């Protein structure tokens, strides 16, 4: 005799959904836009949602809204390669990224939602003795800050990742690498959903399809935002709009040291487990980073396209460069088919480091300029930005990341020391 059907079986859920009486209930949609808030956060991506969550949880601000012109997670938080790490050179950056990595390690518990953090390790590969010197320098800086880093020779790299042992001679052989074992990947869309659910549970209104078109000010203080749904009063305003920070600067009449570029990524058809870690591989004519998703697709990315754009349309020449690099690293990939490719818009600052600061008005804040590092910094960014907004004082972790550094010359030039090596 057949027993009772489990309440949450696939068939039970499908029938309930079709009948309109099921277990689904909106977690953040359907909120009504109020006339006034204590804080308005513009952008329902990772940084905006994390900032709202920490403002509500840590600083007990409840009258708050996150305004999103499209859908939760529709932008860069769902359009990236999911890599998290803290293997940076400069103290102002590696302490911040390490704080974020530690938060990733416990985020599923904190948000009561599985964000699928996978500490599979990340290896920056060296193809020459000169590159090994650079990796050793970065590794030493990390270890001095109590951040895990391990310099590997060629034998150590192949022991850690035997799939890199090529059957024939390489044009550019691997000399060694720098390993951060706690680095890895996190499921990107799960991050957006987890923060959205947690923020909503704390009383935050998340309003989708509500584009912000301007800021009203009176007496040198911002009083609210203009939206497609009308004017909304706000005591404080936070802009966390990923690759569109430069446009926000133009809206406010502030020229920001930012350009918007495209960073492509692509994924192959799913295959059995092949790539055990995250590999960063740069050779004289190309660059790529390679990992394998939880669904089996081999995920690849590379250099930016090299010109400012908002199109989000991938360029074929960059796809070709990335694929050539990936096949040079792992010849096993040569027969796979590309399933899809896309481009994310990146706010590139002039020194390769982010900006969290006030912008034009004392009660308006910007969280942007993340370059390559936006996704991996979401937990630390949300906590630090929330502290600045709530207290008016930047915490130590972001004190060096204000706009003033571009006027004083105290730049944080991380372009060649953290994100990826630079070939000149």
Secondary structure by P-SEA (a helix, b strand, c coil): cccccccccaaaaaaaaaacccccccccccccccccccbbbccccaaaaaaaaaaaaccccccbbbbbcccccccccccccccccccccccccaaaaaaaaaaaacccccccccccccccccccccccaaaaaaaaaaaaaaaaaccbbbbbcaaaaaaaccccccccccccccccbbbbcccccccaaaaaaaaaaaaaaabbbbbcccccccccccccccccccccccbbbbcbbbbccccaaaaaaaaacccccbbbbbbbbbccccccccccbbbbbbcccccbbbbbcccccccccccccccccccccccaaaaaaaaaaaaaaccccccccccccbbbbbbccccccccccccccccbbbbcccccccccaaaaaaaaaaaaaacccccccccccccccccccccccccccccccccc
